Every structure is written in structure tokens, then in C-alpha cells.
């Protein structure tokens, strides 16, 4: 067996061992844990809002949109920080591209503002 295949064999063996151990511990945990379902434990739960009757109450869509906008602007930071660190390398082309990127994000923010998606009340 070649050295290349032998090195991959080690990876496969350790990967199989890891998957096997995870399966073993999950199975052992499901056998040993106490199973005491109560009505309170089986009740649907979403964002701290108690369900009404037999149905669960759905949260307002504004919270999801607000969270999505938060993720959007966090992704913006992921793009802007490396660009700012290497600004000299990119030059004017990088500056124009980042200006276009920020302009598009600003349009999204203005849209959300005008649709009143940023209000909590």
C-alpha cells in the first residue's frame, strides 16, 4: 500500500471511530436517561409566548425580519473588515466596488426603514 493511501486510511479509521463513539454515547444516553413526559414538557413553545388552547401562537414576522437584517449587516462587516485591512492593494477599483456594495446595503436599510420594519412596537 502506498504512503498516500496509508495516510488516508488513518483518516478513515479515525473518522469511523469518531462516528462510532458518537453513536455509542447517544444510544447509551437514550437508554439511561429518565423518560417522564408531562403535559408541561410536551406543550409547544415559541419565543416565550404561551400557546392559546390546542394551537401554538406564532410570533410576529417583524422579529424574524429584524433578525435577518441583523445577519445581513453582520455579513457586511465580514466583507468590509478584510477590505479595509488591504485597501492599498485594491486601490481605486476596490474603493468603487465597496462604495457600490455599501450603497446597495443602504438601499436595503432605507427600504426597511420606510416599511417600518425597524419599529419594535
GIHU-V248147 format. One record per pair of residues at least 4 apart in sequence whose ideal C-beta (glycine too) atoms are under 6 Angstrom apart, sorted by the first residue. I is the first residue (numbers start at 1). J is the second residue. Records with the same first field share a line. If there is no record, write none. Layout:
I=J, J
This chain:
1=5, 6
29=33
37=41, 42
44=51, 56
46=56, 59
47=59
49=57
51=56, 57
52=57
59=63
65=117
76=105
83=98
90=94
112=117, 118
113=118
